[in-house]
Amino acid sequence: MIIFVFWNHNLIEMKKFILILIAAVAVLSCKSAPQPAVVSFDDVIASRRSIRSFDASKTISEAEIRTLIATAQEAPSWANTQTSRYYVALSKEKADAVREVIGEWNKKNTEGAPVFIVSTYVKDKSGFRNDGIPANEVGNGWGAYDNGLSDAHLILKARAMGFDTLIMGGRDADALRSIFNIPEEEAIMAVLALGYRAVDPDRPARKPLDEILKFF
């Protein structure tokens, strides 16, 4: 009986030791495992560039683009009207069609970009009262303003996800309307090329802060 109690006691202690050993290994494994890089908002801002040379070997999925547009939706808008709309050329056929109507300079700059996004806004909503009268002298300028806020969210999210963009204003709006069957009640704004940078361009100089800022 004494031998059995002694053996049973040792078995319990051995189990405790094994559990402690397993826990220690788990803790050490967690500490030694590579941790995902944390990208701060400042890093996103600092690394964003207007890219004019894209890596043609890389693609972007529909799911990733949905994430970008969902982020763009988080941008503020006049009375939460959310008038921004996005048309995505994801297939090579559509991307090539867009590339043909953005001008030779933009066409050259976007070689290798796998995706083009056309941003529009619904007219006569943002900046207007319920009776259709403009709330102030800016009128539909508020729709363009809101669309710019949405686009800003989009391009910053793109950079946070490792993508790069080029925002283009030079484009044939009528041709784009035909390519994507965009309704007449929407104003066509920018075309955004989306992809991965093939080069890492320098940061253009910014104006001195006091040149654009005034305190009163």
N, C-alpha and C positions, 0 to 999 in steps of 0.2 A: 504493500500500500504506500509506504514511504517513497519507494522508487518511482511509482506511477505519478505521485504528486509532484515530485521533483522534475520528472520528464515533461509533465503537462505545463509546469511553470516555465521551463525552458522553451517550450513550443510557443507559448504566448509571447515571451520576450522576443523570440525570433521573428514572429509575425509583426510585432511592433517595429523591429529593426528594418524589416523589408519595406514596410509602409513608409517609414521615414526616408529610406534610401530612394524609393520611387519618387517621393515628393521632392527630394533634393535634386534628383536628375531632371524632373520636370521644370523646376525653377531655373536651373542652369541652362536648360534647353531654350527656355523663353528669353533669357538674357542674351544668349549667343546667337539666336536666330536673327537674320537680317530684317531690319525694320523698314517699312515703306517710307520713302522720302516725303517729308511734309513741305508742301509748297505754300508759302505765305502769299497773301494778296499783293504785298509789295513786290515779291518775286515775279508774280504774273504781270504786274504793270511794267516792271523794269525789263522783262524779256520780250514783251510784245513788240512786234515790228510789222511794217507793211512789207510783205515778202514778194519779191519779183523773180524768184527762182525756186521752183517746186520739185520735189523728189517724185518722179513719175512711177517709181517702183512700189509706192505705198498707197493704200486705199483707205477709205472711211466708210463705215457701215451705216445702214439706215437707223439702227438702234442708237448709234453715237450721235447722229444728226438730230434725232428726236430729243436726246438729252440737251443738245444745244438750244433747240427751239423752246423746250420747256423752261430753260433758264431765261431766254429772251422774254418769255411771258411774265416773268417776275418783275419786269421793269415797270415803273409807275407810268400811268397814262391819265389824261384829262378825264375826271369823273369815272375812272376805271372803265373807259370805253373800249380799251384794248383793240384798237383799230389796225394794228400791224398784221400783215399777212406775209407768208413766206412760200416761195415756189422753188423747189429743189431739183436741179439737174444732176441726178445720181448716175444714170446710165451714160455710157460713152457717147451714144447717139445724141442725147440731149445736151451733154456738156460740150460736144463739138459744135452743136447748133448755136449755143450761147456764145462760144468763143468767136464765132463768125460775125457777131453783131455788136461787139464791144470795141471795135476799132483795132487797127493794126498794132498800135503800141501796147494796148492791154492784152491783145492776143499773144503777143510775144512774151509779155511779162507773166502770163498765166500758163505757159507750157508746162505740162506735168501736173497741174492741179486737177485732182480727180472729180471735184464737186464744185458746182456753182449754185449760189443761192441768190434769188432775186427778192428784195424786200419791197413791199408796197404798204399803203395805208388806205383805209376806206375814207373817202372824202366826206366833208360836211357832217362829221360826227364830233371829233375832237376839236374843242374850241367853239362849239356851237351850242345854243340853248335848245330846249326841247321843241320850240316852235320853228327851228331851222335858221334862226337869226344868229350871226356871229356874235360871240360874247364880247369881243373887243376887236381892235383893228388888225390883229394878227390873222384871224380867220383860220384857213386851212394850214397856215404855218404851224399851228399846234399839232396837226396830224404828222407833219414832217418832223417836228421836234420829238414827239413821242416815238416815232419810228427810229429816230437816231438813238434815243435812249435804249430801245430794244436791241438795236444793232450793237450798241456798246456792250450790253450784257452778253450778247452772243459771242463777240470776238474775244472778250476776256475769258469766258468759259472755255472757248476753243483753245486758248493758250494754256489754261489750267489743265486741259486734257492732253496737251502735247501737240495740238494742231497749230496751224498758222493761217493767216488770212491776208487778203488784199481787197480793200474797199474801192470800188470803181464807180465814178459818176459818168464817165464817157460810155454811152450805150445807145442803141437804137430802141427807143421805148416801144414804138409800134411793132417792131419785129419781135421783141420780147413778149408783148401782149399776145401776138399770134402763136408763138412757140408754146406758151403756157396757158393759153386761153384765159387770160386775165380779164376780169370784168371791167367795163368802162368806169364804174364808180370807184375804182381803185387807182390811186396815183402811183406810178412806178418810180421808186427812188433808186436805191443803190443795187449794184451787182457785187456780190462777195465771192471771191475765189477762196476755196477751202482745201487745205492739204497739209503737207509737211515741208518745212524749209529744206532746201538743198544747200543753202549758204546761210551764214550767220552775219547779217549786215550790221554795220555800226549804228549807234544811236545818233540820230540827227540832233543838233544842238537846239535847246529850247530858249526862248526869250527870257531875259532876266525877270524874276518874279515881280519886281516893282514896276515893270513896264506894263503888266497886265492887271495889277492889283492896286486898289486904292482903299484906304481906310478913312472913315469920316467920324 
